[in-house]
């Protein structure tokens, strides 16, 4: 009833509105879906910010390191 009257918005509408206000992707404000490319990339960026994720190479292989 509240959705129909306009007194309450869906979570997707709120997320999209906040994303526009803060000029970020709506994917950055939702739980990541690591089964999708965009979700995985956002998860990697978050790990980079929160855990000092570093990419290193050893013997031709790529490794991800979390410093925290």
Secondary structure, 3 states (H helix, E strand, C coil): CHHHHCCCCCHHHHHHHHHHHHCCCHHHHCCCCCCCHHHHHHHHHHHHHHHCCEEEEECCEEEEECCC
